[in-house]
Amino acid sequence: MNLLAVLEVRAEGNESWSGFLRFKKGKRCSLVFGLIIMTLVMASYILSGVHQELLISSPFHYGALPSNPSLMDGENPSDTKEHHHQPSVNNISYVKDDPSIKLIINSITARIEFTTRQLPDVEDLRKQELHMFSVIPHKFLPNSKSPCWYEEFTGRNTTDPYLTNSYVLYSKRFRSTFDALRKAFWGHLSHAHGKHFRLRCLPHFYIIGQPKCGTTDLYDRLRLHPEVKFSAIKEPHWWTRKRFGIVRLRDGLRDRYPVEDYLDLFDLAAHQIHQGLQASSTKEQSKMNRIIIGEASASTMWDNNAWTFFYDNSTDGEPPFLTQDFIHAFQPDAKLIVMLRDPVESPDSTSEDTRTIKASF
């Protein structure tokens, strides 16, 4: 019995070692097979690199370096000006696809009939936004370059003018900004006939888009000008989102932000304009009147998610009322700044393009 027990134990030990060797053998085979596949892939890539037509230049370096070899030998760049706008020979994707893309675009445009959109009547717009039209007047102060007007303030000196502002209630990062406005609010009121008046203003110009096209860069550059003032928040998104109660579309509709909350964002600029209007010196008054207010919401141009929820709009036809209709009704002379870029070029090049933008305000 002891001999049989010893033989049985030895047999079990041999089986365990054989299983371990088989496992290691399978692992070695998988490793060798993977190395063979990797070698074949690398060899095919290296061999295909010999053919020039298979190489496609990176779109991010397109136009950064001269494609003409003569420039590398010291030739004057002005001599090759005619080659500046020609696509690279190596860019096979551009050469092959460009004619077919143009053909497709021409085929689509030939089947579409473009008609002039009928602008809605102001009275029809008023019926859609009665409160907005009751707050914003038809005419603005003639001695202010920005669209401003005086509005009666019925609160007391202890009243918080921003107590119900939705931008303050729903975002903590804006509360410090409104704390500063709250402290200086009472000192910038106008007093006449026992009543208090506050200066209200709308933007003189709008940076309406597009996203990732250098709008923030342009915003930062314009802020350096002493006579250009922006809203307390860079992107209020009021015209396209907040006035409909949209903060994030996936969160559904919330309470609509009234127009008063939007006008509060320009109180800091309105305070400076008010100081100029109340100044006794004609020279100082003329200088302060030149202040213009801007707003930079990149969604104003493209975000129309609220169309189907309001104004009897539907996806069956053209919407009867658009965002630009309301802006035009209040400010027919408003300036709109649109920034675009080539989507295949480097985003870093956009900041350089903003230096050449010129707008007449």
C-alpha positions in Angstrom: 0.0 0.0 0.0 2.8 2.4 0.8 4.5 1.7 -2.6 1.3 2.3 -4.4 0.8 5.6 -2.5 4.2 6.8 -3.5 3.7 5.9 -7.2 0.4 7.8 -7.2 1.9 10.9 -5.7 4.7 10.9 -8.3 2.2 10.5 -11.1 0.3 13.6 -9.9 3.5 15.6 -9.8 4.5 14.7 -13.3 1.0 15.8 -14.6 1.3 19.2 -12.9 4.7 19.8 -14.5 3.6 18.8 -17.9 0.6 21.2 -17.7 2.9 24.0 -16.7 5.2 23.3 -19.6 2.3 23.2 -22.0 1.2 26.6 -20.7 4.6 28.2 -21.2 4.8 26.6 -24.6 1.5 28.2 -25.7 2.6 31.5 -24.4 5.8 31.4 -26.3 3.9 30.5 -29.5 1.6 33.5 -29.0 4.6 35.8 -28.5 6.4 34.6 -31.6 3.2 34.9 -33.6 2.7 38.5 -32.4 6.3 39.4 -33.3 5.9 38.0 -36.8 2.7 40.0 -37.4 4.4 43.2 -36.1 7.4 42.6 -38.3 5.2 42.2 -41.4 3.2 45.4 -40.6 6.4 47.4 -40.2 7.9 46.0 -43.3 4.9 46.8 -45.4 4.9 50.4 -44.0 8.5 50.9 -44.8 8.2 49.5 -48.3 5.1 51.6 -49.1 7.0 54.7 -48.0 9.1 54.4 -51.2 6.1 55.4 -53.3 5.7 59.2 -53.2 2.0 59.1 -53.9 1.3 57.3 -50.7 2.6 60.1 -48.6 0.1 62.8 -47.5 1.3 65.9 -45.9 -0.1 66.9 -42.5 -2.8 69.5 -42.7 -1.4 71.2 -39.6 1.8 72.1 -41.5 0.2 73.0 -44.8 1.5 76.4 -45.9 3.9 76.7 -42.9 7.0 75.8 -45.0 7.7 76.7 -48.6 6.9 73.9 -51.0 9.1 75.2 -53.7 12.7 73.9 -53.2 14.1 77.1 -54.9 13.2 79.1 -51.8 15.5 77.0 -49.7 18.4 78.1 -51.9 17.8 81.8 -51.1 15.4 82.8 -53.8 13.2 85.8 -53.2 9.7 84.8 -51.9 8.1 87.4 -54.1 9.2 85.5 -57.2 7.1 82.5 -56.3 3.9 84.4 -55.3 1.9 82.6 -58.0 2.6 79.3 -56.2 1.3 80.5 -52.8 -2.3 79.4 -53.1 -1.6 76.1 -55.0 -2.2 72.9 -53.0 0.8 70.7 -52.2 1.5 68.0 -54.8 1.8 65.5 -52.0 -1.7 66.2 -50.8 -3.4 63.6 -52.8 -6.6 63.8 -50.8 -7.1 67.4 -51.8 -6.2 66.8 -55.4 -8.5 63.8 -55.8 -11.5 64.9 -53.7 -11.7 68.7 -54.5 -13.3 68.3 -58.0 -15.8 65.7 -56.8 -16.8 67.8 -53.8 -17.4 70.8 -56.1 -19.5 68.7 -58.3 -21.6 67.5 -55.4 -22.1 71.0 -54.1 -23.1 72.3 -57.6 -25.5 69.4 -57.9 -27.2 70.2 -54.6 -27.4 73.9 -55.2 -29.0 73.3 -58.6 -31.9 71.5 -56.9 -32.5 74.0 -54.1 -34.4 77.1 -54.7 -33.2 79.9 -52.5 -35.9 82.4 -51.6 -35.7 85.6 -49.6 -36.9 85.1 -46.1 -39.9 87.2 -45.2 -39.1 89.3 -42.1 -41.8 89.3 -39.4 -43.6 92.4 -38.4 -42.6 94.2 -35.2 -46.1 93.9 -33.8 -46.0 90.2 -34.3 -42.7 90.1 -32.4 -44.2 92.2 -29.7 -47.0 89.7 -29.2 -44.4 87.0 -28.7 -42.4 88.9 -26.1 -44.6 91.4 -24.4 -42.4 91.8 -21.3 -39.3 92.3 -23.3 -40.8 95.1 -25.3 -42.2 96.7 -22.2 -38.7 97.0 -20.7 -36.6 98.0 -23.7 -37.7 101.3 -25.2 -38.0 102.3 -28.8 -35.4 105.2 -28.5 -32.2 105.5 -26.7 -30.2 108.4 -25.3 -28.9 110.5 -28.2 -25.6 111.5 -26.4 -24.5 107.9 -25.7 -22.9 105.8 -28.4 -24.2 102.6 -26.7 -27.9 102.0 -26.7 -28.8 103.2 -23.1 -31.8 104.7 -21.3 -32.8 105.7 -17.8 -35.2 103.5 -15.9 -36.9 104.3 -12.6 -35.7 102.3 -9.6 -38.4 101.9 -7.0 -36.4 100.1 -4.4 -34.8 101.6 -1.2 -31.2 102.1 -0.4 -31.3 98.8 1.5 -32.8 96.9 -1.4 -30.6 94.3 -3.1 -31.0 95.0 -6.9 -29.6 91.5 -7.8 -31.5 89.4 -5.3 -33.5 87.6 -7.9 -31.0 87.6 -10.7 -30.9 84.1 -12.2 -27.2 84.4 -13.1 -26.4 84.8 -9.4 -28.8 82.1 -8.2 -27.7 79.4 -10.5 -23.9 80.0 -10.7 -21.6 80.6 -7.7 -18.7 81.8 -9.7 -20.6 85.0 -10.7 -21.5 86.0 -7.1 -18.3 87.8 -6.4 -18.8 89.9 -9.6 -22.3 90.9 -8.4 -21.0 91.6 -4.9 -18.9 94.4 -6.3 -21.8 95.8 -8.4 -24.0 95.7 -5.4 -21.7 97.8 -3.3 -21.4 100.5 -6.0 -25.1 100.4 -7.1 -26.6 103.2 -5.0 -23.8 105.6 -5.8 -24.5 105.4 -9.5 -28.2 106.3 -9.4 -29.6 109.5 -10.8 -32.0 111.4 -8.5 -34.7 113.8 -9.8 -38.1 114.9 -8.5 -37.8 112.6 -5.5 -37.3 109.5 -7.7 -34.3 107.3 -8.4 -33.2 106.3 -11.9 -30.7 103.8 -13.0 -29.0 103.7 -16.4 -29.8 100.6 -18.5 -27.7 99.6 -21.6 -27.7 97.0 -24.3 -24.5 96.0 -26.2 -23.5 98.1 -29.1 -21.9 95.1 -30.8 -22.1 91.3 -30.5 -19.4 88.7 -31.2 -21.7 85.9 -32.3 -19.4 83.1 -33.3 -18.1 80.7 -34.2 -16.8 78.4 -31.4 -13.0 77.6 -31.6 -12.4 80.4 -34.0 -10.6 82.9 -31.8 -13.6 84.7 -30.2 -11.9 84.6 -26.8 -8.7 86.0 -28.2 -10.6 88.9 -29.9 -12.6 89.4 -26.7 -9.3 89.8 -24.6 -7.8 92.1 -27.2 -10.8 94.4 -27.3 -11.0 94.6 -23.5 -7.6 96.3 -23.6 -9.2 99.4 -25.3 -10.2 102.0 -22.7 -13.5 102.8 -24.5 -14.7 99.2 -24.9 -16.6 97.6 -22.1 -18.0 94.1 -22.0 -20.7 92.3 -20.0 -19.8 91.1 -16.5 -19.9 87.6 -17.9 -18.1 86.8 -21.2 -20.7 84.4 -22.6 -24.2 85.1 -21.1 -25.9 83.0 -23.9 -29.1 84.9 -23.1 -30.5 85.4 -26.6 -30.3 81.7 -27.5 -30.5 79.8 -24.2 -31.1 81.6 -21.0 -34.2 83.6 -22.0 -35.8 80.2 -22.9 -34.8 78.6 -19.6 -32.1 76.4 -21.2 -28.9 76.0 -19.2 -28.0 72.6 -20.5 -30.4 71.0 -23.0 -30.0 67.6 -21.5 -31.3 69.0 -18.1 -34.6 70.2 -19.7 -36.2 73.6 -19.4 -35.8 75.7 -16.2 -37.3 79.1 -15.3 -36.7 81.6 -18.0 -34.2 84.4 -17.4 -36.0 87.7 -17.7 -34.5 90.5 -19.7 -33.7 92.4 -16.5 -31.2 89.7 -15.6 -29.5 90.2 -18.9 -29.4 94.0 -18.5 -27.8 93.6 -15.1 -24.7 92.2 -16.7 -24.0 95.6 -18.3 -24.3 97.6 -15.1 -20.6 98.1 -14.7 -20.3 99.7 -18.1 -23.5 101.6 -17.5 -22.0 103.1 -14.3 -19.1 104.5 -16.3 -21.4 105.9 -19.0 -23.6 107.5 -16.3 -20.5 109.2 -14.7 -19.7 110.7 -18.1 -23.3 111.9 -18.7 -23.4 113.5 -15.3 -19.9 115.1 -15.6 -19.8 118.9 -15.6 -16.9 119.1 -17.9 -17.8 119.1 -21.6 -14.5 117.5 -22.5 -14.9 114.6 -20.0 -18.6 114.1 -21.0 -17.6 113.8 -24.6 -15.0 111.2 -23.8 -17.2 109.1 -21.7 -20.0 109.1 -24.3 -17.7 107.3 -26.7 -17.8 104.1 -24.5 -19.2 101.2 -26.4 -20.5 98.0 -24.9 -19.9 94.5 -26.3 -21.1 91.0 -25.7 -19.4 87.8 -26.8 -21.7 84.7 -26.8 -20.5 82.3 -29.5 -23.9 80.5 -29.5 -25.8 83.5 -30.8 -25.1 82.6 -34.4 -25.7 78.8 -34.4 -27.6 77.6 -31.3 -31.3 77.2 -32.3 -32.3 74.3 -30.0 -35.1 76.3 -28.5 -36.8 76.9 -31.9 -39.2 74.0 -31.6 -40.3 74.9 -28.0 -41.4 78.5 -28.6 -43.1 80.9 -31.0 -45.1 78.1 -32.7 -42.0 77.0 -34.5 -41.8 73.5 -36.0 -39.4 71.4 -38.0 -41.9 71.2 -40.9 -41.0 74.7 -42.3 -39.1 77.9 -41.8 -39.4 79.3 -38.3 -41.5 82.5 -38.2 -39.3 84.2 -35.5 -35.6 84.0 -35.1 -33.1 85.4 -32.6 -31.9 88.0 -35.1 -35.5 89.3 -35.6 -35.7 90.4 -32.0 -32.2 91.9 -32.0 -33.0 93.8 -35.1 -36.3 95.0 -33.7 -34.6 96.7 -30.8 -31.3 97.6 -32.4 -31.4 97.9 -36.2 -27.9 99.4 -36.1 -26.3 96.7 -34.0 -22.9 95.5 -35.1 -22.3 91.8 -35.5 -18.8 90.3 -35.5 -18.4 86.8 -37.0 -15.1 84.9 -36.8 -14.5 81.8 -39.0 -11.5 79.7 -39.8 -10.5 76.8 -42.1 -11.4 73.7 -40.1 -8.3 71.8 -41.4 -5.8 74.4 -40.4 -4.2 74.6 -37.0 -6.3 76.4 -34.3 -3.2 78.3 -33.3 -3.3 80.2 -36.5 -6.6 81.8 -35.5 -5.0 84.1 -32.9 -2.8 85.6 -35.6 -5.7 86.3 -37.9 -7.5 88.4 -35.3 -4.9 91.0 -35.5 -6.1 92.0 -39.0 -9.8 92.3 -38.0 -11.1 95.8 -38.4 -14.6 96.8 -37.4 -16.2 100.2 -37.7 -18.1 101.0 -34.5 
